[in-house]
């Protein structure tokens, strides 16, 4: 059966409606590349499933939350795969997030202990330290690139947690630069025929070189740890575990795939979601005031830590509401492994399914779904429809850090809010950029030291002297590598 016949045969009762605006040969490729979120908004209202094409490749979007839950709960029939998985595989290859079901359960069993909640207090301390180290470099009145600053926090925390901080600042600096190059290249490849990614263009060569450097760095860390041994309480130790016969559970190549995954995933997630968190707070003065009141009361000038999380209730609501409206990964793909029915439609084996956490979060199941309302998650209110809340997936293939990631974001938010107020730059165009991650494209904000209710302020750093040609308070990236702490 050809690809084009897969979707044509996908219904025996009634046809699956198609997304509007398909072009000959290209399908919906141009619409998907130009404005993916507007493309989603154009889907037929009330449709459970919608067909669309990227070039000649047919796909089916699962729009109904209940059907999406069915897909996510059955990884035997709906396995990981599809074009979005292929986009990130050059870096992470057979890592936990991209491997097929046949290997996933074994990998997850080995890695799960690292995400035991008992470890969260030490992770919280590491993340708060990384956040403080980055924000200590801010100055009152600086203009910062928010996703870049959040990425700095995430990658330094990830290196410390996953590899006990064995990489020096220069190595982390290079890895972060290479990771940024990787994300840029992935963004360029979304909705583009794979053949263009194989051409010997300068962009493709930079992409391949960045991946090679990242994997080489991780290879050296793994080889050194295996040669030297030592008792480290980190992810790498878990991956290097031996079985009862004393033989390694995983090859170094597979370990490298997992290591790349656990550098890439948290870095991209925190960078994208925290950008939206900080923007939502800045755009809603009442929310900002409540946040600062809570943080001042709970932290009482102490560093944010694991013990504070239960009291940072409004901070949690802000993060949860942001994850609903602006999930890090806005679209995911699965592949039908055996012929099945979904919502009354027949789907042959090989059908590529997609579902969108962004689309689910804007479901009519929510009251006023386009309104940013952290109070919808208040414990005193009836719970929102959780089947439409899937920022980290569901079922056996749910992100292994689904429990830890929101806690990390709460700590980052509380640490920043305890000292800083971020102000959007007037006149700066801002729109969501949907590649693999949903980022706040062009998000630059001004950092302002907060003044406490009693009129006192937090200790300020000396005002920075502007370089020639640079207005005071505007950070000049060329003078300071943005990833170096």
C-alpha positions in Angstrom: 0.0 0.0 0.0 1.4 3.4 -0.9 1.6 6.3 1.5 -1.1 8.2 -0.3 -3.5 5.2 -0.1 -3.0 4.9 3.6 -5.2 7.8 4.5 -7.5 7.3 1.6 -8.3 3.9 3.0 -8.4 5.2 6.5 -12.2 5.2 6.8 -14.8 2.6 6.0 -17.8 4.6 7.4 -17.3 8.2 6.6 -14.3 10.2 5.3 -11.9 11.9 7.6 -12.1 15.6 6.9 -9.1 17.3 5.4 -7.4 20.5 6.5 -8.1 23.4 4.1 -5.5 25.0 1.9 -3.6 22.0 0.5 -1.4 22.7 -2.6 -0.6 20.3 -5.4 2.6 18.3 -4.6 3.4 20.4 -1.5 0.2 19.7 0.4 0.1 21.8 3.6 3.9 22.1 3.8 4.0 25.9 3.3 1.1 26.6 5.7 2.8 24.4 8.4 6.1 26.2 8.0 4.8 29.7 7.9 2.4 29.6 10.9 1.8 26.1 12.4 -0.5 27.4 15.1 -2.7 29.2 12.7 -2.7 26.1 10.6 -4.1 24.1 13.6 -6.7 26.8 14.1 -8.0 26.2 10.6 -9.0 22.6 11.2 -12.7 21.8 10.7 -14.6 22.7 13.9 -15.6 19.7 15.9 -13.7 17.1 13.9 -12.2 14.2 15.9 -9.6 13.4 13.2 -8.2 15.6 10.4 -6.1 14.7 7.4 -3.2 16.8 6.2 -0.1 16.3 4.0 3.5 17.3 4.2 4.5 17.0 0.5 3.3 13.6 -0.5 3.3 12.2 3.1 -0.2 11.9 4.6 -0.8 12.3 8.3 -3.8 12.3 10.6 -4.2 14.7 13.4 -6.1 13.4 16.5 -8.1 16.5 17.7 -10.4 14.9 20.3 -8.9 14.6 23.8 -10.5 11.3 24.5 -9.2 9.8 21.3 -5.7 11.2 22.0 -5.9 9.6 25.5 -6.7 6.3 23.7 -3.7 6.7 21.5 -1.3 7.6 24.3 -2.6 4.7 26.5 -1.8 2.1 23.9 1.9 2.2 22.9 1.6 -1.3 21.4 -0.7 -0.1 18.6 0.5 3.5 18.5 4.3 3.4 18.8 6.8 6.3 18.8 7.8 7.3 15.3 7.0 9.7 12.5 8.6 12.8 11.0 9.0 14.8 14.2 10.9 11.9 15.9 13.1 11.7 12.8 14.0 15.4 13.2 15.7 14.9 16.5 17.1 11.4 16.0 20.4 12.6 14.5 21.3 13.8 18.0 19.5 11.5 20.4 19.2 8.4 18.1 17.9 5.5 20.3 17.4 7.5 23.5 14.5 7.0 25.9 12.2 9.6 24.2 12.7 8.2 20.7 13.3 4.5 20.9 10.7 2.0 19.8 8.4 0.2 22.3 10.5 -3.0 22.0 13.4 -1.3 23.9 11.6 1.3 25.9 10.5 -0.7 28.9 14.1 -2.0 29.5 15.6 1.4 29.2 13.0 3.0 31.5 13.6 0.4 34.1 17.3 1.3 34.3 16.8 5.0 34.3 13.7 5.3 36.5 15.6 5.3 39.9 17.3 8.5 38.9 13.9 10.2 38.9 12.8 8.8 42.3 11.1 11.6 44.2 13.5 11.0 47.0 16.2 12.6 44.8 14.2 15.8 44.2 15.5 17.8 47.2 19.1 17.5 45.9 18.0 18.3 42.4 16.1 21.4 43.7 19.2 22.6 45.4 21.2 22.2 42.1 18.6 24.0 40.0 18.3 26.9 42.4 22.1 27.3 42.5 22.2 27.3 38.6 19.4 29.9 38.5 21.1 32.1 41.1 24.4 31.9 39.2 22.8 33.1 36.0 20.6 35.8 37.5 23.5 37.1 39.6 25.0 38.2 36.2 22.0 40.4 35.5 22.0 44.2 36.1 19.2 46.5 36.8 17.9 47.8 33.5 19.6 45.1 31.3 17.8 43.8 28.3 18.1 40.1 28.1 17.2 37.4 25.6 14.9 35.4 27.8 15.0 32.0 26.1 18.8 32.2 26.0 19.0 33.0 29.7 16.6 30.2 30.6 18.7 27.8 28.4 21.8 28.8 30.3 20.1 27.8 33.6 18.8 24.5 32.2 22.0 23.2 30.6 24.2 24.0 33.6 21.7 22.3 35.9 21.4 19.3 33.6 25.2 18.8 33.4 25.5 19.0 37.2 22.6 16.6 37.9 23.3 14.1 35.1 27.1 14.0 35.1 28.0 15.4 38.6 29.3 18.6 36.9 32.4 16.9 35.5 32.4 19.2 32.4 34.2 22.5 32.8 32.7 25.8 31.9 34.4 25.9 28.5 33.0 22.5 27.6 29.5 23.4 28.7 29.9 26.6 26.8 30.7 24.8 23.6 28.0 22.2 24.1 25.4 24.9 24.6 26.5 26.7 21.4 26.3 23.4 19.5 22.9 22.7 21.0 21.6 26.1 19.9 22.9 25.3 16.4 21.1 22.0 16.5 17.8 23.7 17.5 18.1 26.2 14.7 18.7 23.5 12.1 15.7 21.5 13.4 13.5 24.6 13.2 14.5 24.9 9.5 13.7 21.3 8.8 10.1 21.3 10.2 7.7 20.7 7.3 10.5 20.4 4.8 11.0 17.3 2.6 13.9 15.1 4.0 15.8 15.3 0.8 16.7 18.9 1.5 18.4 17.9 4.8 20.7 15.6 2.9 22.1 18.2 0.5 25.7 19.4 1.2 24.7 22.9 2.2 26.6 25.1 4.7 23.6 24.9 7.1 23.5 21.1 6.9 27.3 20.9 7.5 27.0 23.1 10.6 24.2 20.9 11.8 26.3 17.7 11.4 29.3 19.3 13.0 27.4 20.5 16.0 25.9 17.0 16.6 29.4 15.4 16.1 30.9 17.8 18.8 28.1 17.1 21.3 28.3 13.4 20.9 32.1 13.4 21.1 32.1 15.4 24.3 29.6 13.0 25.8 31.6 10.0 24.6 34.7 11.3 26.4 32.7 11.8 29.6 31.4 8.2 29.4 34.8 6.7 28.6 36.5 8.6 31.4 33.8 7.5 33.9 34.0 3.9 32.9 37.8 3.9 33.1 38.1 5.7 36.4 35.0 4.3 38.2 34.0 6.0 41.4 30.8 6.4 43.3 28.7 9.2 41.7 25.0 9.7 42.5 23.9 10.7 39.0 22.3 9.5 35.8 25.5 8.3 34.2 26.1 6.0 37.1 22.7 4.4 36.6 23.3 4.0 32.9 26.7 2.4 33.5 25.2 -0.2 35.8 26.1 -3.9 35.4 23.9 -6.9 35.5 24.3 -9.9 37.9 27.1 -11.3 35.8 29.1 -8.1 36.0 28.5 -7.2 32.4 27.3 -3.7 31.3 23.5 -3.5 30.9 24.0 -1.0 28.0 26.6 -0.4 25.4 28.4 2.9 25.5 26.6 3.9 22.2 23.2 3.5 23.8 24.4 5.3 27.0 25.5 8.1 24.8 22.0 8.3 23.2 20.4 8.5 26.6 22.9 11.1 27.8 22.2 13.3 24.7 18.4 12.9 25.4 18.8 14.1 29.0 20.8 17.1 28.0 18.5 18.1 25.1 15.1 17.5 26.6 15.3 19.5 29.8 17.2 22.3 28.2 14.7 22.8 25.4 11.7 22.4 27.8 12.8 24.9 30.4 14.0 27.4 27.9 10.7 27.4 26.0 8.2 27.1 28.9 9.9 29.5 31.2 10.0 32.2 28.5 6.2 32.0 28.4 5.9 31.9 32.2 7.9 35.1 32.6 6.0 36.8 29.8 2.6 35.8 31.2 3.5 37.2 34.6 4.8 40.4 33.1 1.7 41.0 31.1 -0.7 40.5 34.0 0.0 43.0 36.8 -2.4 41.4 39.2 -0.8 38.0 38.8 2.7 39.5 39.2 1.6 41.1 42.5 0.2 37.9 43.9 3.3 36.0 42.8 5.7 38.4 44.5 3.6 38.5 47.7 3.7 34.7 47.8 7.4 34.4 47.1 8.3 37.1 49.7 6.2 35.3 52.3 7.2 31.8 51.6 11.0 32.3 51.0 11.5 35.1 53.5 14.8 35.9 51.7 16.0 32.3 51.8 17.0 30.4 48.6 14.1 28.5 47.0 14.2 24.8 48.0 12.3 21.6 47.8 10.6 22.3 51.2 9.1 25.5 49.8 7.3 23.8 47.0 4.2 22.8 48.9 3.7 26.5 49.9 4.3 28.0 46.5 0.8 27.2 45.4 0.1 30.2 43.2 3.5 29.7 41.6 2.5 26.2 40.8 -0.8 27.4 39.3 1.1 29.9 37.0 3.4 27.1 35.7 0.5 24.7 35.2 -1.6 27.2 33.3 1.4 28.1 31.1 2.0 24.4 30.3 -1.7 24.2 29.3 -1.5 27.2 26.9 2.1 27.0 25.8 3.4 23.4 26.1 7.1 23.0 25.2 6.4 20.4 22.5 3.3 21.6 20.6 2.9 18.5 18.4 3.9 14.8 18.6 3.7 11.9 16.3 3.0 8.2 16.6 2.9 5.3 14.0 0.1 2.7 13.8 1.8 -0.7 14.1 -1.2 -2.8 13.4 -4.5 -2.1 11.6 -7.0 -0.6 14.1 -10.0 1.6 14.5 -10.0 5.0 16.1 -13.1 7.1 16.6 -15.0 4.8 14.1 -12.3 5.2 11.4 -10.2 2.4 10.1 -6.4 3.1 10.3 -4.1 0.8 8.4 -0.7 -0.2 9.8 1.8 2.5 8.9 -0.6 5.4 9.3 1.2 8.4 10.9 -0.8 10.0 13.6 -0.1 13.4 15.2 -1.6 15.0 18.3 -1.1 18.5 19.7 -0.8 19.3 23.4 -1.2 22.9 22.3 -4.5 22.1 20.5 -5.7 20.0 23.5 -4.9 22.8 25.9 -7.2 25.1 23.9 -10.1 22.6 24.0 -13.6 23.8 24.6 -13.6 21.5 27.6 -11.9 24.4 29.4 -13.9 27.5 30.4 -12.5 30.4 28.3 -9.6 28.3 26.9 -7.8 31.3 25.4 -7.7 33.2 28.7 -4.6 32.9 30.9 -6.2 32.0 34.3 -3.9 30.4 36.9 -6.9 30.2 39.3 -8.5 27.5 37.2 -6.0 25.2 38.9 -6.8 26.3 42.4 -7.5 23.3 44.7 -10.8 24.9 45.9 -12.2 24.9 42.3 -13.6 21.9 40.4 -10.6 20.2 38.7 -10.1 21.1 35.0 -10.4 18.3 32.4 -7.1 16.4 32.8 -7.7 14.4 29.6 -7.0 17.6 27.7 -3.8 18.4 29.7 -1.0 16.5 28.0 2.1 18.7 28.0 4.3 15.7 28.8 2.3 13.0 27.1 0.5 10.2 28.9 0.7 6.4 29.4 3.8 4.3 29.2 5.6 6.8 27.0 4.9 9.8 29.2 8.0 11.9 29.7 10.0 10.3 32.5 10.6 13.8 34.0 6.8 14.7 33.9 6.7 14.9 37.7 10.0 16.7 38.1 9.9 19.2 35.3 7.0 21.4 36.7 8.7 21.5 40.1 11.9 22.7 38.5 10.0 25.5 36.7 8.4 26.5 40.0 11.8 26.8 41.6 13.2 28.8 38.7 10.2 31.1 38.8 10.4 31.6 42.6 14.1 32.3 42.5 13.8 34.9 39.8 10.7 36.5 41.2 12.3 36.9 44.7 14.7 39.5 43.3 13.5 40.5 39.8 10.7 41.9 37.9 10.9 41.5 34.1 9.4 44.0 31.8 8.6 43.4 28.1 10.3 45.8 25.7 7.6 48.1 24.2 7.1 47.7 20.4 9.0 44.4 20.3 7.0 42.0 17.9 6.4 38.7 19.6 4.7 35.6 18.3 4.9 31.9 19.1 7.5 30.1 17.0 6.4 26.5 16.6 9.2 24.2 15.5 9.7 21.1 17.7 9.3 23.3 20.7 6.9 26.2 21.1 9.2 29.2 21.8 8.5 32.9 22.4 10.3 34.1 19.4 11.9 37.5 19.9 11.3 37.6 23.6 13.5 40.2 25.1 12.8 41.7 28.5 14.2 44.3 30.8 15.5 43.2 34.2 14.4 45.4 37.1 15.4 44.8 40.7 12.4 44.6 42.9 11.5 47.0 45.7 10.0 45.3 48.8 6.7 46.6 50.3 8.7 48.2 53.1 10.5 50.4 50.6 13.8 48.5 50.8 15.3 46.9 47.8 17.3 43.7 47.2 21.1 44.3 47.2 21.9 45.6 43.7 25.0 44.9 41.6 27.0 47.9 40.6 25.6 49.5 37.5 27.3 48.2 34.4 29.1 50.6 32.1 27.9 50.5 28.6 30.3 49.7 25.8 30.9 52.3 23.0 27.9 52.2 20.7 25.7 50.4 23.3 23.0 52.2 25.3 23.1 51.8 29.0 21.3 48.7 30.3 21.4 46.8 27.0 23.5 43.6 27.2 25.9 43.2 24.4 26.1 39.4 23.5 29.4 39.7 21.7 31.1 40.9 24.8 30.2 37.9 26.9 29.5 34.4 25.8 25.8 33.9 26.7 26.3 30.4 28.0 29.3 30.9 30.3 28.5 31.1 34.0 
